[in-house]
């Protein structure tokens, strides 16, 4: 009986997986079983951290707003909480990202907005 060489489909599949994990270190980029495990782990981490990134940025924006508002405490009730509450009450549709950008780039403008809302 003549020798039959195996097809290239499995090799092609493994090569494709190796291309994804080529930047990993050590056995994680060389051994087929380990590559499969690391690939799954990478996908899980990426999926989880997409949600975590949103959470982290929201916290960053809140910290920036609070820092600029708390910097100049003319009145006792100057705080992030009161600013957002007054904006909600006045139906100002500015999200935290925009307010944080205003706070960083134009701090005086944020105080003008806060004073107008407070009136």
Phi, psi and omega per residue, in radians:
X1 nan 2.407 -3.102
X2 -1.406 2.680 -3.135
X3 -1.356 2.347 3.111
X4 -1.926 2.140 3.101
X5 -1.414 2.521 -3.139
X6 -1.182 2.726 3.126
X7 -1.261 3.098 -3.052
X8 -1.784 0.079 -3.035
X9 -1.153 -0.819 -3.136
X10 -1.118 -0.731 3.141
X11 -1.106 -0.694 3.138
X12 -1.121 -0.699 3.111
X13 -1.104 -0.795 -3.135
X14 -1.142 -0.646 3.116
X15 -1.115 -0.694 3.123
X16 -1.089 -0.741 3.111
X17 -1.155 -0.691 3.141
X18 -1.101 -0.603 3.118
X19 -1.101 -0.644 3.129
X20 -1.163 -0.680 -3.041
X21 -1.759 0.305 -3.062
X22 -1.150 -0.386 -3.123
X23 -1.529 -0.108 3.134
X24 -1.299 2.847 -3.060
X25 -1.754 2.562 3.000
X26 1.146 -2.411 -3.086
X27 -1.126 -0.389 -3.112
X28 -1.143 -0.268 3.099
X29 -1.977 0.002 -3.047
X30 -2.073 -0.707 -3.038
X31 -1.592 2.316 -2.984
X32 -1.072 -0.805 -3.127
X33 -1.135 -0.766 3.140
X34 -1.145 -0.645 3.101
X35 -1.048 -0.761 -3.128
X36 -1.089 -0.732 3.138
X37 -1.162 -0.766 -3.126
X38 -1.153 -0.598 3.123
X39 -1.120 -0.785 3.104
X40 -1.082 -0.765 -3.138
X41 -1.094 -0.682 3.133
X42 -1.131 -0.727 3.129
X43 -1.147 -0.699 3.124
X44 -1.115 -0.780 -3.133
X45 -1.114 -0.724 -3.131
X46 -1.120 -0.714 -3.138
X47 -1.147 -0.776 -3.128
X48 -1.148 -0.745 -3.021
X49 -1.342 -0.299 3.016
X50 -1.114 -0.706 3.085
X51 -1.250 -0.677 -3.118
X52 -1.132 -0.600 3.141
X53 -1.098 -0.714 3.099
X54 -1.067 -0.755 3.140
X55 -1.104 -0.767 -3.105
X56 -1.147 -0.718 3.138
X57 -1.163 -0.677 3.099
X58 -1.050 -0.752 3.088
X59 -1.098 -0.669 3.116
X60 -1.121 -0.772 3.135
X61 -1.100 -0.735 3.138
X62 -1.096 -0.739 3.133
X63 -1.097 -0.724 -3.137
X64 -1.131 -0.785 3.137
X65 -1.088 -0.815 -3.101
X66 -1.092 -0.651 3.142
X67 -1.138 -0.754 -3.114
X68 -1.251 -0.699 3.122
X69 -1.165 -0.764 -3.113
X70 -1.271 -0.274 3.137
X71 -1.070 -0.735 -3.036
X72 -2.057 1.423 -3.084
X73 -1.599 1.480 3.056
X74 -1.342 -0.786 3.134
X75 -1.822 2.763 -3.099
X76 -1.191 -0.582 -3.031
X77 -1.673 0.419 3.027
X78 -1.361 1.939 3.102
X79 -2.734 2.891 3.090
X80 -1.026 -0.747 -3.076
X81 -1.064 -0.806 -3.130
X82 -1.186 -0.657 3.111
X83 -1.065 -0.866 -3.117
X84 -1.161 -0.648 3.115
X85 -1.114 -0.782 3.140
X86 -1.165 -0.643 3.093
X87 -1.135 -0.700 3.120
X88 -1.148 -0.710 -3.117
X89 -1.147 -0.663 3.125
X90 -1.470 -0.011 3.137
X91 1.055 0.706 3.019
X92 -1.453 2.109 -3.063
X93 -1.624 1.194 3.045
X94 -2.046 2.106 3.129
X95 -1.418 3.014 -3.038
X96 -1.130 -0.560 3.136
X97 -1.107 -0.808 -3.130
X98 -1.168 -0.759 -3.135
X99 -1.116 -0.645 3.099
X100 -1.154 -0.702 3.088
X101 -1.089 -0.741 3.096
X102 -1.088 -0.731 -3.115
X103 -1.087 -0.714 -3.102
X104 -1.298 -0.857 -3.008
X105 -1.414 -0.728 -3.085
X106 -2.329 1.411 -3.113
X107 -1.089 -0.640 -3.140
X108 -1.116 -0.629 3.135
X109 -1.108 -0.663 3.114
X110 -1.135 -0.693 3.107
X111 -1.171 -0.610 3.073
X112 -1.112 -0.772 3.109
X113 -1.078 -0.770 -3.133
X114 -1.103 -0.691 3.140
X115 -1.201 -0.677 3.106
X116 -1.132 -0.698 -3.132
X117 -1.170 -0.680 -3.060
X118 -1.179 -0.459 -3.100
X119 -1.152 nan nan
